[in-house]
Amino acid sequence: MRGVALLVAALLLPACAGLPTSGDVAVGLVLGESAADVDFLPVASGPIQGAGPQEIVEGFLEAGITTSDNWATAREFLAPSLQRSWRPAAGVSIDVGTETRVLTSSVPADAVDEAESADVQVRLDLVAIVDEAGAYAEAPGSSPTMFALERMDDGEWRITQAPDGIVIDEPRFSNVFDGYPLQYFDGAWSRLVPDVRWFPRRQSPATTVTQALIDGSPSPWLGPAVQTAFPADVQLAQDAVLITDQVAEVALTRSAVGLDQVTLSRMRTQLQETLKAAGVSVSQVRFAVDGRTLEAGVVELVDMPADVGTLVLQDGVFGRIVGDEVTAVPGISQGIVAIDQPIASIDVAVDDSHAAVQLADGHVYLVSEGSIDELDSRPGLIEPSLDPYGYTWTVPAGEPGAVKAWGSDVVEHPVANAWPNASAISDLRVSSDGARVAAVVTVGQQRWVVVAAVVRDPSGVPIELGDVKQITLISAPATGLAWLGTERLAVLVDPQGPQVLTQMVGGPGAVEAAPEGAVSIAGARTVGGLRVVGVGGQLFAHAGSTWREIATGITVLATRAGE
């Protein structure tokens, strides 16, 4: 048998040992990426015969991970009367893990056999919550929750009183729920702004996000900066959205019949982009009322500029670095390198027409072709941020509320209601849609990554910020803040060694080590485009789960508006 096996192996090896010499080029995986994206849902078991009150509550909490049939497994732990009224979709409590849950029963273990009723108190080590609309928010802390149980006629214990909603531990939350970025228009109807919501996986995402978009509303913190194209009296006429040949068939109520073409086109654009952002394979949305198709076009949105690569100041030359060569940016490179003082930061406009430059003395200048204008000379200014409308945002570190937006005409515009409870600010970045601004602020003795809606007047001038939404608490000072696409932030921190916190706006985050000595960060459209510069001027690129050095001698790692 051994000889036969060796003979077979010898015959097969020559057939597969050579390299392919024909066929199309295939794109390989990013370094560190797995070839198999395993898609699975954890499954919980139902009640065990003879289980006591505490075991029943433990099983009920565990059953929150099984969402099929409207949490049918979890309902098995409930008394018949509660099975009908319990609302699992009312929200999600996300705790640290099952091992941190503390359950206390009013009935001692040795008295369970004689008891007919019991109360069980549960204390969770909470991390975050998801509300009924699918909005995620960090909520660290703990509070007791009470469950009432009774022995049923068959002798088994069942829960008779329980709070609505479910509990899922943090490690398994992303295996049970997915984040879907609902799209809303900005105030000018020209850009779309994401609002991430979390819904159970394996439900039809087309139906889920369509219902959430049409029947819901933006998150309260984002509301002042966005709007929806769907009128309040227009609803889904059916509980399902069918996809046929990449066309989403959406049945609406009769109130949609009288809508004008502009409104219908905005509705279609908003829903199409929401479905695409949710990963649904659609080429178009088709609206219908009572079986009759409503003619709707699409509206033109502001195009996102092409990814232009990494912008750096290296050896007295400013521009885009490719390999070992830096290519100048027409109109601004010459003005930047002509500055005879040390430069601390550079933020380049979306169209490359100008740049906000901060010098080592802290003063902020606007550099454009043929001109260098001082914008802000207040002491203690943090790095400025350009927005897609061309306004340069500045603020002193010790005066978080003193935010100003400077136009290209060098006119200042105070931004009201900026970080009202903060005592200090270290970083500020406006998003690529111009409807949101992120910051790292100090509130009390805590450092928070926060966001707020940007309210603009009809001409696009930022006039005030909406209510602050706390994104995540950080344990060490931040040395950089950047946008990764439209839904995530990257924060460079150094608690006991440089780390990059990648944080979703309206979702969980992740931490990974940064290159040793990392001092600044620049954002990108994707995580793979993230760039970091070390204290010695080394430029590092994010490659899968690692970092690789791609250049040296970098004096300034520049940023781009919205990143």
C-alpha positions in Angstrom: 0.0 0.0 0.0 2.9 2.4 0.8 4.4 1.7 -2.5 1.2 2.4 -4.4 0.7 5.7 -2.5 4.2 6.8 -3.4 3.6 5.9 -7.1 0.4 7.9 -7.2 2.0 10.9 -5.6 4.9 10.7 -8.1 2.5 10.7 -11.0 0.4 13.6 -9.6 3.2 16.0 -8.5 4.5 16.9 -12.0 1.0 18.0 -13.0 0.7 20.6 -10.3 4.3 21.7 -9.8 4.6 24.2 -12.6 3.6 27.8 -12.6 0.6 28.9 -14.7 1.6 30.5 -18.0 -1.8 31.7 -19.3 -5.1 33.2 -18.0 -6.1 36.5 -16.5 -4.3 38.2 -13.7 -6.2 37.6 -10.4 -6.0 40.1 -7.4 -4.7 38.4 -4.3 -5.7 38.9 -0.7 -4.5 41.8 1.4 -1.7 40.6 3.7 -3.2 39.1 6.8 -6.7 38.7 5.3 -8.4 35.3 5.5 -9.4 33.5 2.4 -12.6 32.2 4.0 -15.0 34.8 5.4 -16.9 32.4 7.5 -20.6 33.5 7.9 -22.3 31.8 10.8 -24.8 32.5 13.6 -24.4 31.2 17.1 -27.3 29.0 18.3 -28.6 28.7 21.8 -30.5 25.7 23.3 -33.9 25.8 24.9 -34.8 25.1 28.6 -33.4 22.0 30.2 -35.9 19.9 32.1 -35.7 20.3 35.8 -33.7 23.6 35.7 -34.1 26.0 38.6 -35.0 29.7 38.5 -31.4 30.9 38.1 -30.6 28.4 35.4 -33.8 29.4 33.5 -32.8 33.1 33.6 -29.2 32.2 32.5 -30.6 30.2 29.6 -33.0 33.0 28.6 -30.1 35.6 28.5 -28.0 33.2 26.4 -30.9 32.7 24.0 -30.6 36.3 22.9 -28.0 35.2 20.4 -30.5 33.2 18.4 -32.7 35.6 16.5 -34.5 33.2 14.2 -38.3 33.1 14.2 -38.5 36.3 16.3 -36.4 34.8 19.1 -38.4 31.7 19.4 -35.8 29.9 21.5 -35.8 32.7 24.1 -39.6 32.6 24.3 -39.4 29.0 25.4 -38.1 30.2 28.7 -41.2 32.5 29.2 -44.6 31.7 30.7 -47.3 31.5 27.9 -48.7 34.9 29.0 -45.3 36.6 28.6 -44.5 34.9 25.4 -47.1 37.0 23.6 -46.2 40.4 25.1 -42.4 40.2 25.3 -40.7 42.5 22.8 -37.2 41.3 22.0 -36.6 43.9 19.3 -37.0 46.7 21.8 -33.3 46.9 22.2 -30.0 45.2 22.9 -27.9 45.4 26.1 -24.3 44.5 25.2 -22.2 43.3 28.1 -18.6 42.4 28.6 -19.2 38.6 28.6 -21.2 35.8 30.0 -18.7 35.2 32.7 -19.2 38.7 34.2 -22.9 38.2 34.7 -23.9 38.0 38.3 -27.3 36.3 39.1 -28.8 36.2 42.5 -31.9 34.1 43.3 -34.4 34.8 46.1 -34.8 31.1 46.6 -31.8 29.2 48.0 -30.7 26.2 45.9 -31.8 23.7 48.7 -35.3 25.2 48.7 -36.0 25.2 45.0 -38.0 22.0 45.1 -40.5 23.3 47.5 -40.9 26.9 46.1 -43.6 28.0 43.7 -42.2 31.4 42.8 -38.9 33.2 42.8 -37.1 36.4 41.9 -33.8 36.5 40.1 -31.6 39.6 40.0 -29.2 40.0 37.2 -26.3 42.5 37.2 -24.6 43.1 33.8 -21.2 44.7 33.1 -22.5 46.8 30.3 -20.5 48.0 27.3 -23.1 49.5 25.0 -26.8 49.5 24.1 -28.7 49.4 20.8 -32.1 51.1 20.9 -35.3 50.0 19.2 -34.4 52.1 16.1 -31.0 50.2 15.8 -28.9 53.1 17.0 -25.7 52.1 18.9 -24.3 54.0 21.9 -21.6 53.2 24.4 -23.1 52.8 27.9 -20.5 51.5 30.3 -21.7 50.6 33.8 -24.0 48.2 35.5 -27.5 48.2 37.0 -29.6 45.4 38.4 -32.4 43.8 36.4 -35.2 41.8 38.0 -36.9 38.7 36.7 -40.0 37.0 38.2 -40.5 33.3 37.8 -43.2 30.8 38.7 -43.5 27.0 38.6 -45.8 25.9 35.8 -48.4 23.1 35.9 -45.9 20.6 34.5 -43.5 21.5 37.3 -41.0 23.5 35.2 -39.9 27.0 36.1 -40.7 29.8 33.6 -40.2 33.6 33.6 -43.4 35.6 34.2 -41.9 39.1 34.3 -38.9 40.2 32.2 -37.8 43.5 30.6 -38.2 43.9 26.9 -35.1 43.5 24.7 -32.3 41.1 24.7 -28.7 40.7 26.1 -25.7 39.7 24.0 -22.1 39.6 25.1 -19.7 41.9 23.2 -17.6 39.1 21.6 -20.6 37.7 19.8 -22.5 40.9 19.1 -21.1 41.3 15.6 -21.9 37.6 14.8 -25.6 38.3 15.6 -26.1 41.9 14.4 -24.8 43.8 11.3 -24.4 47.5 11.0 -26.2 49.1 8.0 -25.5 52.8 7.0 -28.8 54.4 6.2 -28.3 57.3 3.9 -29.7 60.8 4.5 -29.4 64.0 2.4 -27.5 66.9 3.7 -29.2 70.3 3.9 -28.4 71.2 0.3 -29.7 67.9 -1.2 -26.2 67.4 -2.7 -24.5 64.9 -0.5 -25.5 61.7 1.4 -24.6 61.2 5.0 -24.5 57.8 6.7 -26.4 57.0 9.9 -25.4 53.5 11.0 -28.1 51.2 12.4 -27.8 47.6 13.8 -30.2 44.9 12.9 -30.2 41.1 13.3 -28.2 39.2 10.6 -29.9 36.8 8.2 -33.0 39.0 8.1 -33.6 40.3 4.6 -31.3 43.4 4.5 -33.3 44.8 1.6 -36.5 44.8 3.6 -34.9 45.7 6.9 -33.1 48.8 5.7 -36.0 50.0 3.5 -38.4 49.8 6.4 -35.9 51.6 8.6 -35.3 54.4 6.1 -38.9 55.0 5.0 -40.6 54.5 8.3 -37.9 55.9 10.5 -36.0 59.1 11.0 -32.3 60.2 11.5 -30.7 59.8 14.8 -31.5 62.8 17.1 -27.8 64.0 17.2 -27.5 63.9 13.4 -31.0 65.3 12.7 -30.1 69.1 12.5 -27.7 68.5 9.6 -29.6 66.0 7.4 -33.0 65.4 5.9 -35.0 62.6 4.2 -36.7 62.7 0.9 -39.5 60.5 2.0 -42.6 62.5 3.2 -44.1 61.4 6.5 -47.3 60.2 4.9 -45.5 57.8 2.5 -45.1 54.3 3.9 -44.4 50.8 2.7 -47.5 49.1 1.4 -46.0 45.6 1.8 -43.7 44.0 4.5 -41.2 42.7 1.9 -38.9 44.2 -0.7 -38.3 41.9 -3.6 -35.1 41.9 -5.6 -35.5 40.7 -9.2 -32.6 40.9 -11.6 -31.0 43.5 -9.3 -34.1 45.6 -9.3 -35.6 46.4 -5.9 -39.4 46.4 -6.2 -40.8 48.8 -3.5 -44.6 49.1 -3.0 -45.7 52.4 -1.5 -48.9 53.6 -0.1 -51.3 55.7 -2.3 -50.1 59.0 -0.8 -47.0 58.6 -3.1 -49.1 59.1 -6.2 -49.2 62.9 -6.0 -45.5 63.4 -5.5 -43.5 65.6 -7.9 -40.6 64.2 -9.9 -37.9 66.0 -7.8 -39.2 64.3 -4.7 -39.5 60.9 -6.3 -36.0 61.2 -7.8 -34.6 62.1 -4.4 -36.4 59.2 -2.8 -35.1 56.7 -5.3 -31.5 58.0 -5.0 -31.6 57.9 -1.2 -33.0 54.3 -1.1 -30.7 53.0 -3.9 -27.6 54.3 -2.2 -28.8 52.9 1.2 -29.3 49.5 -0.3 -25.9 49.5 -2.0 -24.2 50.7 1.3 -26.0 47.8 3.1 -24.4 45.3 0.7 -27.6 44.6 -1.3 -26.8 43.8 -5.0 -29.1 46.3 -6.7 -28.8 48.4 -9.8 -32.0 50.4 -9.4 -35.1 50.9 -7.2 -38.5 50.8 -8.7 -41.5 52.4 -6.9 -45.1 51.2 -7.4 -48.5 52.0 -6.0 -51.3 49.4 -6.4 -49.1 47.6 -9.0 -48.5 50.7 -11.1 -44.9 51.9 -11.5 -44.1 55.4 -10.5 -41.6 57.1 -12.9 -38.6 58.4 -10.9 -35.2 59.5 -12.0 -32.1 60.0 -9.9 -30.5 63.2 -8.6 -26.9 64.2 -9.2 -24.7 64.0 -6.1 -21.4 65.7 -5.4 -18.7 63.3 -6.7 -16.1 62.1 -4.3 -12.7 63.0 -5.7 -10.3 60.2 -6.7 -7.9 58.9 -4.1 -4.8 60.9 -4.8 -2.4 59.1 -2.5 -0.3 60.3 0.4 0.6 64.0 0.7 3.9 64.7 2.4 6.6 67.4 3.0 9.9 65.6 2.4 13.3 67.2 2.1 11.8 70.6 1.3 9.4 69.3 -1.4 5.6 69.1 -0.9 3.3 66.9 -2.9 2.1 63.3 -3.5 4.6 60.6 -2.8 4.8 57.6 -5.0 7.8 55.3 -4.4 10.8 57.5 -3.8 9.4 60.5 -5.8 7.3 63.4 -4.6 5.1 65.1 -7.3 4.2 68.7 -6.7 0.5 69.8 -6.3 0.0 72.6 -8.8 -1.0 75.9 -7.2 -0.1 75.1 -3.6 3.2 73.2 -3.5 5.3 76.3 -4.5 3.7 78.4 -1.8 4.1 75.8 0.9 7.8 75.2 0.3 8.4 79.0 0.1 7.4 79.4 3.8 10.6 80.0 5.7 9.3 78.9 9.1 8.9 75.3 10.3 5.6 73.8 9.4 3.5 71.8 11.9 0.6 70.6 9.8 -0.9 70.8 6.3 -4.5 70.1 5.3 -5.3 70.2 1.6 -8.7 71.1 0.1 -10.6 68.5 -1.9 -9.9 70.2 -5.2 -6.3 71.0 -4.4 -7.0 74.7 -4.8 -5.7 75.7 -1.3 -4.3 74.3 1.9 -4.6 75.2 5.6 -1.1 75.4 7.0 -0.1 75.6 10.7 3.4 76.8 11.5 5.5 75.8 14.5 4.4 79.0 16.3 0.8 77.8 16.1 -0.5 80.4 13.6 -2.8 79.2 10.8 -2.4 80.4 7.2 -4.4 79.8 4.0 -2.1 78.9 1.1 -3.4 79.2 -2.5 -1.9 79.9 -5.8 0.0 83.2 -5.5 -1.1 84.1 -2.0 -0.5 83.2 1.7 -3.0 84.7 4.1 -2.9 84.5 7.9 -6.3 83.2 9.2 -5.9 82.7 13.0 -3.1 83.8 15.4 -4.8 82.9 18.7 -2.5 81.2 21.1 -2.8 77.4 21.7 -4.5 76.5 18.4 -4.8 72.8 17.5 -4.3 71.6 13.9 -6.8 73.1 11.6 -9.3 71.2 9.5 -10.7 72.1 6.1 -14.2 71.1 5.2 -15.5 70.2 1.7 -17.1 73.7 1.4 -13.7 75.3 1.6 -13.9 76.5 5.2 -10.9 76.2 7.6 -11.9 75.3 11.1 -9.7 76.5 14.0 -10.0 76.3 17.8 -7.6 76.8 20.8 -6.9 73.7 22.8 -8.0 75.4 26.1 -11.1 77.0 24.6 -13.2 74.2 23.0 -16.2 76.5 22.5 -14.2 79.1 20.5 -14.5 77.4 17.1 -14.2 79.6 14.0 -14.7 78.7 10.4 -12.7 80.8 7.9 -13.8 81.2 4.3 -11.4 81.5 1.4 -12.1 85.2 1.6 -10.3 85.2 5.0 -13.6 86.1 6.8 -14.1 84.4 10.1 -17.4 82.8 11.1 -17.9 81.8 14.8 -19.5 78.4 15.2 -22.0 78.4 18.0 -22.7 75.6 20.5 -19.3 74.0 20.1 -18.5 71.3 22.7 -20.4 73.1 25.6 -19.3 70.8 28.4 -15.7 70.3 27.3 -12.7 71.9 29.1 -10.1 71.1 26.5 -9.9 69.9 22.9 -6.9 68.2 21.2 -8.1 67.2 17.8 -10.9 68.2 15.3 -11.8 66.8 11.9 -14.7 67.7 9.6 -16.1 64.7 7.6 -16.1 64.5 3.8 -19.8 65.3 3.6 -19.4 68.4 5.8 -22.4 67.4 7.9 -20.4 66.1 10.8 -17.4 67.1 12.8 -15.4 64.7 15.1 -13.2 65.8 18.0 -11.3 64.6 21.0 -12.4 66.6 24.0 -11.8 66.5 27.8 -15.0 66.5 29.9 -14.3 66.5 33.6 -11.3 64.1 33.9 -12.3 62.0 30.9 -11.1 62.1 27.3 -13.9 61.4 24.8 -14.0 60.9 21.0 -17.2 62.8 20.1 -19.1 63.9 17.0 -21.7 66.6 16.3 -23.9 67.7 13.4 -22.8 70.7 11.5 -25.6 73.2 10.9 -25.0 75.5 7.9 -26.9 78.5 6.4 -28.3 78.3 2.9 -24.9 79.4 1.4 -23.0 76.6 3.2 -21.5 78.7 6.0 -21.2 76.6 9.2 -23.1 78.5 11.9 -23.5 76.1 14.8 -23.1 72.5 16.0 -25.8 70.1 17.1 -25.9 68.1 20.4 -22.7 66.2 21.1 -22.7 62.4 20.7 -20.1 60.6 22.7 -18.5 57.9 20.6 -15.9 56.3 22.9 -13.8 56.9 26.0 -10.1 56.8 25.6 -7.6 56.2 28.4 -4.7 58.3 27.1 -4.1 61.6 25.2 -4.7 61.5 21.5 -1.9 62.5 19.1 -4.0 62.3 15.9 -7.6 62.0 14.6 -8.7 61.0 11.1 -11.7 59.9 9.1 -11.6 56.4 7.5 -14.3 56.7 4.8 -17.6 58.0 5.9 -18.4 55.8 8.9 -15.2 55.3 10.9 -12.7 57.3 12.8 -9.0 56.5 13.5 -7.5 57.8 16.7 -3.8 57.6 17.4 -3.2 57.2 21.2 -0.2 56.2 23.3 -1.2 54.7 26.6 2.0 52.5 27.0 3.0 52.4 23.3 1.4 53.8 20.2 -2.0 52.3 19.2 -4.6 53.0 16.5 -8.2 52.9 17.6 -10.5 52.3 14.7 -13.9 53.4 15.8 -17.2 53.2 14.0 -19.5 56.3 14.4 -22.5 54.5 15.8 -20.8 51.1 16.4 -18.0 49.2 18.2 -14.3 49.8 17.7 -11.1 47.9 17.6 -7.5 48.6 18.8 -4.2 47.6 17.2 -0.6 48.4 17.7 0.9 51.3 15.7 4.5 51.6 14.6 6.9 52.4 17.3 7.3 56.1 17.8 4.2 57.0 15.7 3.4 60.7 16.1 0.9 61.6 13.4 -1.8 60.0 11.3 -3.6 60.6 8.0 -7.0 59.2 7.1 -8.2 57.6 3.9 -11.2 56.1 2.2 -10.4 52.7 3.6 -8.4 51.2 6.5 -5.8 50.1 4.0 -5.1 53.7 3.1 -4.2 54.7 6.6 -0.8 56.3 6.9 1.3 57.0 10.0 4.6 58.9 10.5 7.1 58.0 13.2 9.2 60.4 15.3 12.2 59.8 13.0 10.3 60.7 9.8 9.5 57.2 8.7 6.3 56.8 6.7 4.3 53.7 7.4 1.4 52.2 5.4 -1.3 49.9 6.8 -1.0 46.5 5.2 -3.6 44.0 6.5 -2.9 43.6 10.2 0.6 44.9 9.9 2.5 48.1 9.0 5.3 48.5 6.5 7.7 51.4 6.1 7.4 53.0 2.6 9.5 56.1 2.9 11.8 58.1 5.2 12.7 61.7 5.7 9.1 62.9 6.1 8.9 66.3 7.8 5.1 66.6 7.7 2.4 64.0 6.9 -0.3 66.1 5.3 -4.0 65.4 5.5 -6.9 66.0 3.1 -10.2 67.6 3.7 -12.7 65.1 5.0 -10.1 62.5 5.9 
